[in-house]
């Protein structure tokens, strides 16, 4: 007897569920006007040391759908408004398997 398990979620449905649950609207600031997209905002503490001196720094990221990057022409150094604060896109990494992208952002 062979059992088969059907997955009730496709990758796209899972991405949509993640964004609906954890996402918020952020604005990509373009010359033609602000573009709203859904993103999951994260603040990650980074602890580093130089010699005996330790310091903390925060890394901010936005997880978005990969097609939002391509469809809206989001690029490195674009300005992004998150929770009324301005950030710059420092790096963009697209994962073709999950169809999600991570934008590393820095507040100036």
C-alpha positions in Angstrom: 0.0 0.0 0.0 1.4 3.4 -1.0 0.4 6.5 0.9 0.4 9.8 -0.8 0.3 13.1 1.0 -1.0 16.2 -0.8 0.2 19.5 0.3 -2.6 22.0 0.9 -0.3 25.0 0.4 1.6 25.8 -2.8 4.7 28.0 -2.4 2.8 31.0 -3.6 0.0 30.4 -1.1 2.5 30.0 1.7 4.2 33.3 0.7 0.9 35.1 0.6 0.0 33.7 4.0 3.3 34.8 5.5 2.9 38.3 4.1 -0.7 38.5 5.3 0.2 37.4 8.8 3.6 39.1 9.4 3.8 41.7 6.7 3.2 45.4 6.7 3.1 48.1 4.1 6.3 49.9 3.3 6.9 52.6 0.7 9.6 52.4 -2.0 10.4 56.0 -2.7 10.7 56.5 -6.4 10.9 59.7 -8.5 7.4 59.1 -9.9 5.9 58.6 -6.4 5.9 56.1 -3.6 5.2 52.5 -4.3 3.5 50.5 -1.5 4.6 46.9 -1.1 4.1 44.3 1.6 7.2 43.4 3.6 8.2 41.6 6.8 10.4 44.0 8.8 13.1 42.5 11.1 15.6 44.1 13.4 18.5 41.8 14.2 21.0 42.6 16.9 24.6 42.0 15.9 27.3 41.8 18.6 30.9 42.4 17.4 34.2 43.0 19.0 37.4 44.8 17.9 40.2 43.7 20.1 38.8 43.9 23.7 36.1 46.5 22.8 32.7 45.1 22.1 29.9 46.9 20.4 26.3 46.2 19.3 24.8 47.1 16.0 21.4 46.5 14.5 20.8 45.1 11.1 17.4 45.8 9.5 15.9 43.6 6.8 12.8 43.5 4.7 11.5 40.2 3.3 9.4 40.8 0.2 8.1 38.7 -2.7 10.8 38.5 -5.4 8.4 39.7 -8.1 7.9 43.0 -6.1 11.7 43.7 -6.6 11.5 43.1 -10.4 8.0 44.5 -11.0 8.8 47.8 -9.3 12.4 48.2 -10.3 13.7 48.2 -6.7 17.4 48.6 -6.6 20.4 49.1 -4.3 20.4 52.6 -2.7 16.7 53.1 -3.2 15.0 55.0 -0.3 12.4 53.1 1.6 10.0 54.3 4.3 9.3 51.9 7.1 7.1 53.0 10.0 7.7 56.6 9.1 11.5 56.3 9.1 13.7 56.5 6.0 16.1 53.7 5.1 18.4 53.0 2.2 18.5 49.6 0.5 22.1 48.4 1.0 21.9 44.9 -0.5 19.2 42.8 -2.2 19.3 39.0 -2.3 16.7 37.1 -4.3 16.0 33.4 -3.6 14.6 31.8 -6.7 13.5 28.7 -4.9 11.2 30.4 -2.4 10.5 33.4 -4.7 11.2 35.7 -1.7 13.8 38.4 -1.5 15.6 40.0 1.4 16.5 43.7 1.3 19.2 44.7 3.8 18.4 48.3 4.8 20.2 51.0 6.9 18.7 54.0 8.5 20.4 57.3 7.8 
